[in-house]
Amino acid sequence: MNKQNKTEMILKGSIYKVLITLSIPIMINSLIQTLYNLVDGLYVSMISSVHFAATAFVWPVNFLFISLGIGLSIAGTSLLSQLIGGDKIKEAKEYSTQLMAVTLLASIVFTIMGYIISPTIIRLMGATGDLAELGNIYLRITFLDMPFMFLFFNINSMMNAQGDTITPTVLSGISAIINVILDPIFIFTFDMGIAGAAWATLISRAILAVVGFMMLFSEKNKIRPNFRGFKFNGEIIKEIVTVGLPSTIGQSGASLGFIVLNGFIGSYGTATIAAYAMVNRITSLVMQPAMGLGSALTAIVGQNMGANQIDRVKEAFHKALKLTIIIGSVGCILLIVFDNPIINFFMQSKDDPSVIELSLTYLFYISLSMPLMGIFSVLQGLFQGSGNTKYSMAMEVGRLWFVRLPMILIFKHLTNWGSSGIWFSMSFSNLIVCLYGYWIYRGNGWQKG
Protein backbone atom coordinates (compact mmCIF):
# COMPACT_ATOMS: atom_id res chain seq x y z
CA MET A 1 0.00 0.00 0.00
CA ASN A 2 1.54 3.33 -1.04
CA LYS A 3 1.66 6.43 1.17
CA GLN A 4 -1.21 8.17 -0.64
CA ASN A 5 -3.49 5.18 -0.03
CA LYS A 6 -2.39 5.08 3.62
CA THR A 7 -3.42 8.73 4.05
CA GLU A 8 -6.79 8.00 2.45
CA MET A 9 -7.29 5.00 4.74
CA ILE A 10 -6.41 7.09 7.83
CA LEU A 11 -8.88 9.83 6.81
CA LYS A 12 -11.73 7.65 5.47
CA GLY A 13 -11.21 3.93 6.18
CA SER A 14 -12.57 1.62 8.91
CA ILE A 15 -11.14 2.78 12.27
CA TYR A 16 -10.43 -0.72 13.60
CA LYS A 17 -8.70 -1.61 10.33
CA VAL A 18 -6.60 1.59 10.44
CA LEU A 19 -5.65 1.04 14.10
CA ILE A 20 -4.62 -2.58 13.52
CA THR A 21 -2.87 -1.94 10.17
CA LEU A 22 -0.75 0.89 11.60
CA SER A 23 -0.18 -0.51 15.08
CA ILE A 24 1.00 -4.05 14.23
CA PRO A 25 4.28 -2.88 12.61
CA ILE A 26 4.77 -0.37 15.48
CA MET A 27 4.20 -3.19 18.01
CA ILE A 28 6.78 -5.35 16.26
CA ASN A 29 9.17 -2.37 16.05
CA SER A 30 8.75 -1.60 19.78
CA LEU A 31 9.13 -5.28 20.57
CA ILE A 32 12.40 -5.31 18.65
CA GLN A 33 13.62 -2.20 20.51
CA THR A 34 12.73 -3.92 23.80
CA LEU A 35 14.62 -7.01 22.66
CA TYR A 36 17.81 -4.93 22.46
CA ASN A 37 17.62 -4.43 26.23
CA LEU A 38 16.27 -7.90 26.95
CA VAL A 39 19.02 -9.69 25.04
CA ASP A 40 21.67 -7.53 26.74
CA GLY A 41 20.03 -8.27 30.09
CA LEU A 42 19.79 -12.04 29.45
CA TYR A 43 23.46 -12.37 28.49
CA VAL A 44 24.66 -9.99 31.22
CA SER A 45 22.56 -11.86 33.83
CA MET A 46 24.58 -14.99 32.94
CA ILE A 47 27.69 -13.27 34.38
CA SER A 48 26.09 -12.24 37.73
CA SER A 49 23.08 -10.44 39.22
CA VAL A 50 25.36 -7.44 40.05
CA HIS A 51 26.26 -7.08 36.34
CA PHE A 52 22.55 -7.22 35.48
CA ALA A 53 21.66 -4.70 38.23
CA ALA A 54 24.32 -2.29 36.85
CA THR A 55 22.67 -2.15 33.39
CA ALA A 56 19.31 -1.41 35.01
CA PHE A 57 20.71 1.10 37.50
CA VAL A 58 22.14 3.43 34.82
CA TRP A 59 19.26 3.09 32.33
CA PRO A 60 17.28 6.16 33.58
CA VAL A 61 20.40 8.35 33.19
CA ASN A 62 20.76 7.37 29.54
CA PHE A 63 17.01 7.80 29.05
CA LEU A 64 17.17 11.32 30.52
CA PHE A 65 19.31 12.35 27.53
CA ILE A 66 17.33 10.25 25.03
CA SER A 67 14.14 12.05 26.13
CA LEU A 68 15.02 15.07 23.97
CA GLY A 69 15.19 12.83 20.90
CA ILE A 70 11.84 11.28 21.83
CA GLY A 71 10.32 14.74 22.31
CA LEU A 72 11.53 15.85 18.86
CA SER A 73 10.25 12.59 17.35
CA ILE A 74 6.78 13.08 18.89
CA ALA A 75 6.74 16.69 17.63
CA GLY A 76 7.77 15.44 14.19
CA THR A 77 5.01 12.82 13.98
CA SER A 78 2.38 15.28 15.26
CA LEU A 79 3.30 18.23 13.00
CA LEU A 80 4.13 16.20 9.88
CA SER A 81 0.94 14.09 10.11
CA GLN A 82 -1.18 17.26 10.46
CA LEU A 83 0.55 18.84 7.41
CA ILE A 84 0.06 15.64 5.38
CA GLY A 85 -3.60 15.44 6.50
CA GLY A 86 -4.03 19.03 5.26
CA ASP A 87 -2.23 18.13 1.96
CA LYS A 88 0.67 20.56 2.65
CA ILE A 89 3.50 18.39 1.28
CA LYS A 90 5.97 21.22 0.47
CA GLU A 91 5.76 22.53 4.06
CA ALA A 92 6.12 18.97 5.40
CA LYS A 93 9.41 18.58 3.44
CA GLU A 94 10.78 21.79 4.97
CA TYR A 95 9.74 20.69 8.46
CA SER A 96 11.42 17.30 8.01
CA THR A 97 14.70 19.01 6.97
CA GLN A 98 14.71 21.33 9.99
CA LEU A 99 13.75 18.47 12.31
CA MET A 100 16.69 16.34 11.17
CA ALA A 101 19.21 19.19 11.51
CA VAL A 102 18.09 20.09 15.05
CA THR A 103 18.05 16.43 16.12
CA LEU A 104 21.55 15.68 14.85
CA LEU A 105 23.02 18.77 16.52
CA ALA A 106 21.36 17.92 19.86
CA SER A 107 22.54 14.29 19.76
CA ILE A 108 26.21 15.28 19.30
CA VAL A 109 26.05 17.77 22.20
CA PHE A 110 24.43 15.18 24.49
CA THR A 111 26.89 12.43 23.56
CA ILE A 112 29.86 14.59 24.59
CA MET A 113 28.15 15.88 27.73
CA GLY A 114 26.93 12.45 28.86
CA TYR A 115 30.29 10.77 28.34
CA ILE A 116 32.10 13.39 30.46
CA ILE A 117 29.67 13.55 33.42
CA SER A 118 28.80 9.82 33.57
CA PRO A 119 30.99 8.92 36.63
CA THR A 120 29.75 11.96 38.58
CA ILE A 121 26.07 11.08 38.00
CA ILE A 122 26.59 7.47 39.10
CA ARG A 123 28.37 8.63 42.26
CA LEU A 124 25.53 11.09 43.04
CA MET A 125 23.00 8.25 42.65
CA GLY A 126 24.76 6.50 45.54
CA ALA A 127 26.32 3.58 43.68
CA THR A 128 29.64 2.24 45.02
CA GLY A 129 32.01 -0.66 44.35
CA ASP A 130 31.22 -3.07 41.49
CA LEU A 131 27.78 -1.52 40.83
CA ALA A 132 29.36 1.93 40.21
CA GLU A 133 32.29 0.61 38.17
CA LEU A 134 30.22 -1.66 35.91
CA GLY A 135 27.48 0.98 35.57
CA ASN A 136 29.98 3.59 34.39
CA ILE A 137 31.51 1.26 31.76
CA TYR A 138 28.05 0.42 30.36
CA LEU A 139 26.68 3.99 30.50
CA ARG A 140 29.63 5.63 28.72
CA ILE A 141 29.42 3.29 25.73
CA THR A 142 25.62 3.70 25.46
CA PHE A 143 26.11 7.48 25.25
CA LEU A 144 28.20 6.97 22.09
CA ASP A 145 25.24 5.48 20.18
CA MET A 146 23.05 8.54 20.78
CA PRO A 147 23.52 10.16 17.30
CA PHE A 148 22.46 6.88 15.66
CA MET A 149 19.46 6.52 17.95
CA PHE A 150 18.33 10.12 17.41
CA LEU A 151 18.65 9.69 13.65
CA PHE A 152 16.44 6.61 13.82
CA PHE A 153 13.85 8.58 15.85
CA ASN A 154 13.74 11.01 12.89
CA ILE A 155 13.28 8.19 10.39
CA ASN A 156 10.52 6.76 12.57
CA SER A 157 8.56 10.02 12.89
CA MET A 158 8.76 10.81 9.14
CA MET A 159 7.63 7.33 8.13
CA ASN A 160 4.92 7.04 10.82
CA ALA A 161 3.46 10.46 9.93
CA GLN A 162 2.88 9.14 6.39
CA GLY A 163 1.27 5.96 7.72
CA ASP A 164 4.32 3.85 6.81
CA THR A 165 4.92 1.84 9.97
CA ILE A 166 6.42 -1.16 8.12
CA THR A 167 9.77 0.28 6.90
CA PRO A 168 11.08 1.22 10.41
CA THR A 169 10.01 -2.24 11.63
CA VAL A 170 11.97 -4.09 8.94
CA LEU A 171 15.05 -1.97 9.70
CA SER A 172 14.72 -2.60 13.45
CA GLY A 173 14.34 -6.33 12.85
CA ILE A 174 17.60 -6.56 10.91
CA SER A 175 19.37 -4.45 13.55
CA ALA A 176 18.06 -6.65 16.41
CA ILE A 177 19.28 -9.83 14.68
CA ILE A 178 22.76 -8.27 14.35
CA ASN A 179 22.64 -7.37 18.07
CA VAL A 180 21.62 -10.92 19.09
CA ILE A 181 24.54 -12.36 17.04
CA LEU A 182 27.13 -9.86 18.32
CA ASP A 183 26.16 -9.97 22.04
CA PRO A 184 27.57 -13.41 22.97
CA ILE A 185 30.62 -12.88 20.70
CA PHE A 186 31.56 -9.58 22.39
CA ILE A 187 30.57 -10.59 25.96
CA PHE A 188 32.00 -14.13 26.11
CA THR A 189 34.21 -14.90 23.06
CA PHE A 190 36.10 -11.58 23.24
CA ASP A 191 35.71 -11.62 27.06
CA MET A 192 34.54 -7.97 27.13
CA GLY A 193 31.87 -8.58 29.78
CA ILE A 194 29.35 -5.77 30.30
CA ALA A 195 31.22 -3.52 27.80
CA GLY A 196 30.64 -6.16 25.10
CA ALA A 197 26.86 -5.88 25.54
CA ALA A 198 27.01 -2.10 25.07
CA TRP A 199 29.31 -2.27 22.02
CA ALA A 200 27.12 -4.90 20.34
CA THR A 201 24.09 -2.60 20.72
CA LEU A 202 26.02 0.43 19.44
CA ILE A 203 27.20 -1.35 16.27
CA SER A 204 23.74 -2.74 15.47
CA ARG A 205 22.13 0.69 15.99
CA ALA A 206 24.74 2.37 13.77
CA ILE A 207 23.92 -0.03 10.92
CA LEU A 208 20.18 0.63 11.46
CA ALA A 209 20.64 4.41 11.31
CA VAL A 210 22.87 4.41 8.20
CA VAL A 211 20.50 2.19 6.17
CA GLY A 212 17.46 4.20 7.36
CA PHE A 213 19.17 7.48 6.44
CA MET A 214 19.72 6.25 2.87
CA MET A 215 16.05 5.18 2.61
CA LEU A 216 14.85 8.62 3.74
CA PHE A 217 16.27 10.14 0.57
CA SER A 218 14.67 7.63 -1.80
CA GLU A 219 11.88 8.65 -4.22
CA LYS A 220 9.33 6.67 -2.16
CA ASN A 221 9.53 9.17 0.71
CA LYS A 222 7.25 12.05 -0.31
CA ILE A 223 8.49 14.33 2.52
CA ARG A 224 12.22 13.63 2.11
CA PRO A 225 14.52 16.29 3.58
CA ASN A 226 16.45 18.64 1.27
CA PHE A 227 19.68 20.16 2.60
CA ARG A 228 20.61 22.06 -0.58
CA GLY A 229 21.29 25.66 0.50
CA PHE A 230 20.18 24.75 4.04
CA LYS A 231 19.58 27.47 6.65
CA PHE A 232 18.00 27.10 10.07
CA ASN A 233 14.39 28.37 9.98
CA GLY A 234 13.65 30.05 13.31
CA GLU A 235 9.86 29.86 12.96
CA ILE A 236 9.76 26.14 12.15
CA ILE A 237 12.29 25.32 14.89
CA LYS A 238 10.18 27.34 17.34
CA GLU A 239 7.08 25.33 16.37
CA ILE A 240 8.95 22.00 16.64
CA VAL A 241 10.26 23.04 20.06
CA THR A 242 6.81 24.30 21.17
CA VAL A 243 5.22 20.93 20.40
CA GLY A 244 8.26 18.83 21.35
CA LEU A 245 9.28 20.62 24.57
CA PRO A 246 6.37 19.44 26.76
CA SER A 247 7.03 15.85 25.62
CA THR A 248 10.73 16.31 26.33
CA ILE A 249 9.98 17.76 29.78
CA GLY A 250 7.54 14.90 30.39
CA GLN A 251 10.05 12.25 29.33
CA SER A 252 13.02 13.85 31.11
CA GLY A 253 10.90 14.55 34.22
CA ALA A 254 9.97 10.87 34.21
CA SER A 255 13.65 9.92 33.75
CA LEU A 256 14.70 12.10 36.69
CA GLY A 257 11.91 10.49 38.70
CA PHE A 258 13.24 7.06 37.77
CA ILE A 259 16.76 8.11 38.84
CA VAL A 260 15.33 9.09 42.25
CA LEU A 261 13.22 5.91 42.25
CA ASN A 262 16.34 3.82 41.56
CA GLY A 263 17.95 5.50 44.57
CA PHE A 264 15.01 4.39 46.77
CA ILE A 265 15.05 0.88 45.31
CA GLY A 266 18.84 0.70 45.72
CA SER A 267 18.43 1.42 49.44
CA TYR A 268 16.79 -2.02 49.74
CA GLY A 269 19.85 -3.69 48.16
CA THR A 270 21.17 -4.88 44.80
CA ALA A 271 18.72 -7.82 44.76
CA THR A 272 15.77 -5.39 44.77
CA ILE A 273 17.26 -3.41 41.84
CA ALA A 274 17.74 -6.66 39.88
CA ALA A 275 14.13 -7.76 40.61
CA TYR A 276 12.73 -4.37 39.62
CA ALA A 277 14.69 -4.36 36.35
CA MET A 278 13.80 -7.94 35.49
CA VAL A 279 10.04 -7.49 35.94
CA ASN A 280 10.06 -4.17 34.03
CA ARG A 281 11.64 -5.90 31.05
CA ILE A 282 9.01 -8.63 31.15
CA THR A 283 6.08 -6.18 31.42
CA SER A 284 7.53 -3.98 28.66
CA LEU A 285 7.26 -7.01 26.36
CA VAL A 286 3.62 -7.61 27.32
CA MET A 287 2.85 -3.89 26.91
CA GLN A 288 3.98 -3.71 23.26
CA PRO A 289 0.49 -4.13 21.70
CA ALA A 290 -1.01 -1.34 23.84
CA MET A 291 1.96 0.97 23.22
CA GLY A 292 1.72 0.22 19.48
CA LEU A 293 -1.93 1.26 19.49
CA GLY A 294 -1.04 4.47 21.33
CA SER A 295 1.67 5.32 18.76
CA ALA A 296 -0.62 4.48 15.82
CA LEU A 297 -3.25 6.75 17.34
CA THR A 298 -0.78 9.69 17.22
CA ALA A 299 -0.66 9.57 13.39
CA ILE A 300 -4.42 8.90 13.06
CA VAL A 301 -5.31 11.81 15.38
CA GLY A 302 -2.76 14.11 13.68
CA GLN A 303 -3.97 13.52 10.12
CA ASN A 304 -7.66 13.72 11.08
CA MET A 305 -7.10 16.90 13.10
CA GLY A 306 -5.34 18.34 10.02
CA ALA A 307 -8.45 17.44 7.98
CA ASN A 308 -10.80 18.87 10.69
CA GLN A 309 -12.46 15.49 11.42
CA ILE A 310 -12.90 15.70 15.22
CA ASP A 311 -15.68 13.07 15.38
CA ARG A 312 -13.38 10.59 13.67
CA VAL A 313 -10.60 11.42 16.17
CA LYS A 314 -12.97 10.64 19.07
CA GLU A 315 -14.11 7.40 17.42
CA ALA A 316 -10.48 6.30 16.97
CA PHE A 317 -9.73 7.12 20.62
CA HIS A 318 -12.67 5.08 21.96
CA LYS A 319 -11.92 2.07 19.78
CA ALA A 320 -8.22 2.14 20.69
CA LEU A 321 -9.25 2.30 24.36
CA LYS A 322 -11.43 -0.83 24.04
CA LEU A 323 -8.65 -2.77 22.32
CA THR A 324 -5.99 -1.87 24.92
CA ILE A 325 -8.24 -2.76 27.87
CA ILE A 326 -8.84 -6.23 26.35
CA ILE A 327 -5.10 -6.72 25.62
CA GLY A 328 -4.09 -5.50 29.11
CA SER A 329 -6.57 -7.83 30.83
CA VAL A 330 -5.29 -10.87 28.90
CA GLY A 331 -1.68 -9.87 29.71
CA CYS A 332 -2.55 -9.52 33.41
CA ILE A 333 -4.04 -13.04 33.57
CA LEU A 334 -1.11 -14.67 31.71
CA LEU A 335 1.53 -13.00 33.93
CA ILE A 336 -0.22 -14.07 37.15
CA VAL A 337 -0.86 -17.66 36.00
CA PHE A 338 2.66 -18.28 34.60
CA ASP A 339 4.67 -16.07 37.00
CA ASN A 340 7.18 -18.73 38.16
CA PRO A 341 8.35 -20.08 34.79
CA ILE A 342 8.49 -16.52 33.34
CA ILE A 343 10.74 -15.15 36.12
CA ASN A 344 13.02 -18.22 36.13
CA PHE A 345 13.51 -17.99 32.37
CA PHE A 346 14.48 -14.32 32.39
CA MET A 347 16.81 -14.47 35.44
CA GLN A 348 19.54 -16.79 34.14
CA SER A 349 21.96 -16.32 37.04
CA LYS A 350 20.66 -18.06 40.19
CA ASP A 351 23.39 -16.64 42.48
CA ASP A 352 20.85 -14.80 44.67
CA PRO A 353 17.50 -16.58 45.40
CA SER A 354 16.02 -13.39 46.92
CA VAL A 355 16.01 -11.82 43.40
CA ILE A 356 13.51 -14.48 42.26
CA GLU A 357 11.36 -14.04 45.37
CA LEU A 358 11.24 -10.23 45.07
CA SER A 359 10.54 -10.48 41.31
CA LEU A 360 7.50 -12.70 41.90
CA THR A 361 6.01 -10.19 44.38
CA TYR A 362 6.59 -7.21 42.07
CA LEU A 363 5.23 -9.10 39.06
CA PHE A 364 1.94 -9.74 40.89
CA TYR A 365 1.43 -6.06 41.81
CA ILE A 366 2.36 -4.65 38.40
CA SER A 367 0.30 -7.29 36.51
CA LEU A 368 -2.86 -5.89 38.10
CA SER A 369 -2.23 -2.50 36.44
CA MET A 370 -1.61 -3.85 32.91
CA PRO A 371 -4.99 -2.57 31.55
CA LEU A 372 -4.25 0.84 33.13
CA MET A 373 -0.87 1.05 31.39
CA GLY A 374 -2.70 0.44 28.09
CA ILE A 375 -5.17 3.26 28.82
CA PHE A 376 -2.17 5.50 29.65
CA SER A 377 -0.61 4.78 26.21
CA VAL A 378 -3.85 5.58 24.35
CA LEU A 379 -4.33 8.87 26.23
CA GLN A 380 -0.73 9.80 25.39
CA GLY A 381 -1.39 9.01 21.70
CA LEU A 382 -4.46 11.28 21.68
CA PHE A 383 -2.74 14.26 23.32
CA GLN A 384 0.46 13.95 21.26
CA GLY A 385 -1.40 13.52 17.96
CA SER A 386 -3.50 16.63 18.58
CA GLY A 387 -0.33 18.63 19.36
CA ASN A 388 -1.38 19.10 23.00
CA THR A 389 1.78 17.56 24.41
CA LYS A 390 1.40 19.61 27.63
CA TYR A 391 -1.22 17.07 28.77
CA SER A 392 1.00 14.07 28.01
CA MET A 393 3.79 15.89 29.88
CA ALA A 394 1.53 16.38 32.91
CA MET A 395 0.69 12.66 32.88
CA GLU A 396 4.35 11.58 32.61
CA VAL A 397 5.62 13.93 35.32
CA GLY A 398 2.56 13.72 37.58
CA ARG A 399 2.55 9.93 37.74
CA LEU A 400 6.07 9.85 39.15
CA TRP A 401 6.62 13.06 41.09
CA PHE A 402 3.15 13.70 42.53
CA VAL A 403 1.88 10.17 43.13
CA ARG A 404 4.50 7.39 42.95
CA LEU A 405 7.49 8.94 44.75
CA PRO A 406 5.49 10.54 47.62
CA MET A 407 3.69 7.19 48.17
CA ILE A 408 7.00 5.31 48.23
CA LEU A 409 8.35 7.77 50.85
CA ILE A 410 5.24 7.29 53.00
CA PHE A 411 5.48 3.49 52.81
CA LYS A 412 9.24 3.54 53.48
CA HIS A 413 9.09 5.72 56.60
CA LEU A 414 5.62 5.05 58.05
CA THR A 415 5.08 1.32 57.42
CA ASN A 416 7.01 -1.94 57.58
CA TRP A 417 5.97 -3.05 54.06
CA GLY A 418 9.57 -2.96 52.81
CA SER A 419 9.96 -3.24 49.02
CA SER A 420 6.24 -4.16 48.68
CA GLY A 421 5.48 -0.47 49.36
CA ILE A 422 7.36 0.39 46.14
CA TRP A 423 5.49 -2.25 44.10
CA PHE A 424 2.05 -1.11 45.37
CA SER A 425 2.88 2.57 44.72
CA MET A 426 3.84 1.81 41.13
CA SER A 427 0.51 0.10 40.41
CA PHE A 428 -1.65 2.66 42.20
CA SER A 429 0.02 5.63 40.45
CA ASN A 430 -1.11 4.17 37.09
CA LEU A 431 -4.75 4.29 38.25
CA ILE A 432 -4.53 7.92 39.43
CA VAL A 433 -2.88 9.18 36.22
CA CYS A 434 -5.45 7.42 33.99
CA LEU A 435 -8.30 9.08 35.90
CA TYR A 436 -6.58 12.45 35.38
CA GLY A 437 -6.08 11.79 31.64
CA TYR A 438 -9.72 10.82 31.13
CA TRP A 439 -10.82 13.96 33.00
CA ILE A 440 -8.72 16.06 30.54
CA TYR A 441 -10.29 14.19 27.61
CA ARG A 442 -13.81 14.92 28.88
CA GLY A 443 -12.94 18.63 29.16
CA ASN A 444 -12.33 18.93 25.38
CA GLY A 445 -9.33 21.30 25.81
CA TRP A 446 -7.18 18.87 23.81
CA GLN A 447 -9.26 19.67 20.66
CA LYS A 448 -7.57 23.08 20.30
CA GLY A 449 -4.68 21.69 18.20
Residue pairs with C-beta under 8 A, 6 or more apart in sequence:
1 9
3 162
3 163
3 164
3 220
3 222
6 162
6 163
6 164
7 84
7 85
7 162
7 163
7 303
9 17
9 18
9 21
9 163
10 18
10 22
10 85
10 163
10 299
10 300
10 303
10 304
11 85
11 303
11 304
11 307
11 309
11 312
15 300
15 312
15 315
15 316
15 319
16 319
16 323
18 296
18 300
18 316
19 293
19 296
19 297
19 300
19 316
19 319
19 320
19 323
22 160
22 163
22 165
22 296
22 299
22 300
23 165
23 289
23 292
23 293
23 295
23 296
24 165
24 292
25 165
25 166
25 168
25 169
26 160
26 165
26 169
26 291
26 292
26 295
26 296
27 288
27 289
27 291
27 292
27 293
28 169
28 172
28 173
28 292
29 156
29 165
29 168
29 169
29 172
29 292
30 288
30 291
30 292
30 295
31 285
31 288
32 169
32 172
32 173
32 175
32 176
33 172
34 281
34 284
34 285
34 288
35 176
35 179
35 180
36 176
36 179
36 201
36 204
36 205
37 55
37 59
37 281
37 284
38 281
38 285
38 346
39 176
39 179
39 180
39 183
40 55
40 183
40 197
40 198
40 200
40 201
41 52
41 55
41 56
41 277
41 278
41 281
41 346
42 346
42 348
43 183
43 184
43 187
43 188
43 197
44 51
44 52
44 55
44 187
44 194
44 197
45 51
45 52
45 278
45 346
45 347
45 348
45 349
46 348
46 349
47 187
47 193
47 194
47 349
48 349
48 351
49 270
49 271
49 274
49 347
49 349
49 351
49 352
49 355
50 130
50 131
50 134
50 270
51 134
51 193
51 194
52 274
52 277
52 278
52 347
52 349
53 131
53 270
53 273
53 274
53 277
54 130
54 131
54 134
54 135
54 138
54 194
55 135
55 138
55 194
55 197
55 277
56 262
56 273
56 274
56 276
56 277
56 280
57 122
57 125
57 127
57 131
57 135
57 262
57 266
57 273
57 277
58 122
58 135
58 136
58 138
58 139
58 142
59 258
59 277
60 255
60 256
60 258
60 259
60 261
60 262
61 114
61 118
61 121
61 122
61 125
61 139
61 255
61 259
62 114
62 139
62 142
62 143
63 251
63 255
63 258
64 252
64 255
64 256
64 259
65 110
65 113
65 114
65 143
65 146
66 146
66 149
66 251
67 248
67 251
67 252
67 254
67 255
68 106
68 110
68 248
68 251
68 252
69 103
69 106
69 107
69 146
69 149
69 150
69 153
70 153
70 247
70 248
70 251
71 244
71 245
71 246
71 247
71 248
71 249
71 250
71 251
71 389
72 99
72 102
72 103
72 106
72 150
72 153
72 154
72 157
72 240
72 244
72 248
73 153
73 154
73 156
73 157
74 157
74 243
74 244
74 247
74 298
74 384
74 389
74 392
75 99
75 157
75 240
75 241
75 243
75 244
75 247
75 389
76 95
76 96
76 99
76 153
76 154
76 157
76 158
76 161
76 240
76 244
77 156
77 157
77 160
77 161
77 298
77 299
77 302
77 384
77 385
78 243
78 298
78 302
78 384
78 385
78 386
78 387
78 389
79 95
79 239
79 240
79 243
79 302
79 387
80 92
80 95
80 96
80 99
80 157
80 158
80 161
80 162
80 223
80 302
81 160
81 161
81 162
81 298
81 299
81 302
81 303
81 306
81 385
82 302
82 303
82 305
82 306
82 387
82 449
83 89
83 91
83 92
83 95
83 306
84 92
84 161
84 162
84 223
84 303
84 306
85 302
85 303
85 304
85 305
85 306
85 307
86 306
86 307
89 222
89 223
92 161
92 223
93 223
93 224
93 225
93 226
94 233
94 236
95 223
95 236
95 240
96 154
96 158
96 223
96 224
96 225
97 225
97 226
97 227
97 230
98 232
98 233
98 236
98 237
98 240
99 154
99 157
99 158
99 225
99 240
100 151
100 154
100 225
101 227
101 230
101 232
102 232
102 237
102 240
103 150
103 151
103 153
103 154
104 147
104 150
104 151
106 150
107 146
107 147
107 149
107 150
107 151
108 147
110 143
110 146
111 143
111 144
111 146
111 147
114 139
114 140
114 143
114 146
115 140
115 143
115 144
118 136
118 139
118 140
118 143
119 136
121 139
122 132
122 135
122 136
122 139
123 132
125 259
125 262
125 263
125 266
126 263
126 266
126 267
127 135
127 266
131 270
134 194
137 194
137 195
137 198
138 194
138 195
138 197
138 198
141 195
141 198
141 199
141 202
142 198
142 201
142 202
144 202
145 201
145 202
145 205
145 206
147 209
148 202
148 205
148 206
148 208
148 209
148 210
149 205
149 209
151 209
151 212
151 213
152 168
152 171
152 205
152 208
152 209
152 212
154 216
155 168
155 171
155 209
155 212
155 213
155 215
155 216
156 168
158 216
158 221
158 223
159 165
159 167
159 168
159 221
160 168
160 295
160 298
160 299
161 223
161 299
161 302
162 221
162 222
162 223
163 299
163 303
165 296
167 215
168 212
171 208
171 211
171 212
171 215
172 208
174 207
174 208
174 211
175 204
175 205
175 207
175 208
176 204
178 203
178 204
178 207
179 200
179 201
179 204
182 199
182 200
182 203
182 204
183 196
183 197
183 200
185 196
185 200
186 192
186 195
186 196
186 197
186 199
186 200
187 193
187 194
187 196
187 197
187 200
188 196
190 196
192 199
215 221
216 224
216 225
217 224
217 225
218 224
243 387
243 389
244 389
245 389
246 389
246 390
246 392
246 393
247 384
247 389
247 392
247 393
249 393
249 397
250 389
250 392
250 393
250 394
250 395
250 396
250 397
251 396
253 393
253 396
253 397
253 400
253 401
254 396
254 397
254 399
254 400
257 397
257 400
257 401
257 404
257 405
258 400
260 405
261 400
261 404
261 405
261 408
261 422
262 273
264 405
264 408
264 409
264 412
264 422
265 272
265 273
265 276
265 419
265 422
266 272
266 273
267 412
268 418
268 419
268 422
270 352
271 352
271 354
271 355
271 358
272 358
272 419
272 422
274 347
274 352
274 355
274 359
275 355
275 356
275 358
275 359
275 362
275 419
276 362
276 422
278 343
278 346
278 347
278 355
278 359
279 343
279 359
279 362
279 363
279 366
281 346
282 335
282 342
282 343
282 346
282 363
283 335
283 363
283 366
283 367
283 370
283 373
286 331
286 334
286 335
286 370
287 331
287 370
287 373
287 374
287 377
289 324
289 327
290 324
290 327
290 328
290 373
290 374
290 377
290 378
291 377
293 320
293 323
293 324
293 327
293 374
293 377
293 378
293 381
294 320
294 324
294 377
294 378
294 379
294 380
294 381
295 377
295 381
296 320
296 381
297 316
297 317
297 320
297 378
297 381
297 382
297 385
298 381
298 384
298 385
299 385
300 313
300 316
300 385
301 313
301 316
301 317
301 381
301 382
301 384
301 385
301 386
302 385
302 386
302 387
304 310
304 312
304 313
304 316
305 313
305 385
305 386
305 387
305 449
310 447
313 382
313 385
313 386
317 378
317 382
317 441
320 378
320 381
321 375
321 378
324 371
324 374
324 375
324 377
324 378
325 371
325 374
325 375
327 374
328 370
328 371
328 372
328 373
328 374
328 375
329 370
329 371
331 367
331 370
332 367
332 368
332 370
332 371
335 342
335 363
335 367
335 370
336 363
336 364
336 367
339 360
339 363
339 364
339 367
340 360
342 363
343 356
343 359
343 360
343 363
344 356
347 355
347 356
347 359
350 356
358 419
361 419
361 420
361 423
362 419
362 422
362 423
364 423
365 420
365 423
365 424
365 426
365 427
366 423
366 426
366 427
368 427
369 426
369 427
369 428
369 430
369 431
372 427
372 430
372 431
372 434
373 430
375 434
375 437
375 438
376 395
376 399
376 430
376 433
376 434
376 437
379 392
379 395
379 434
379 437
379 438
379 440
379 441
380 392
380 395
380 396
382 441
382 446
383 389
383 390
383 391
383 392
383 395
383 437
383 440
383 446
384 392
386 446
386 447
386 449
387 449
388 445
388 446
388 448
388 449
391 437
391 440
391 445
391 446
394 436
394 440
395 433
395 436
395 437
398 433
398 436
399 429
399 430
399 432
399 433
400 429
403 425
403 428
403 429
403 432
403 433
404 425
404 426
404 429
407 421
407 424
407 425
407 428
407 429
408 421
408 422
408 425
410 421
411 417
411 420
411 421
411 422
411 424
411 425
412 421
415 421
417 424
440 446
